[in-house]
Amino acid sequence: MSEHVAISPNEAADRLAIRELVEAYAHCADRRDAKNQMALFAEDSHFEQSLKAIFRKTLTQPNWLVT
């Protein structure tokens, strides 16, 4: 069994923020909501998508995004 270690309130807040970010990303991915998923990243980031590792391309807006 794992041992519980005390953490600071700041570390607890950081862990919660990371968990919420991952959950928001997954929520958007499950719903194919690229617009909100991309909003989770910094403006200067690049998002790469791979299809069965056959090809990679940098996306500014996925083809399946309906605007």
Sequence and secondary structure as in RCSB ss.txt:
>XXXX:A:sequence
MSEHVAISPNEAADRLAIRELVEAYAHCADRRDAKNQMALFAEDSHFEQSLKAIFRKTLTQPNWLVT
>XXXX:A:secstr
        HHHHHHHHHHHHHHHHHHHHHHTT HHHHHTTS TT  EEEEETTTEEEEESS TT   
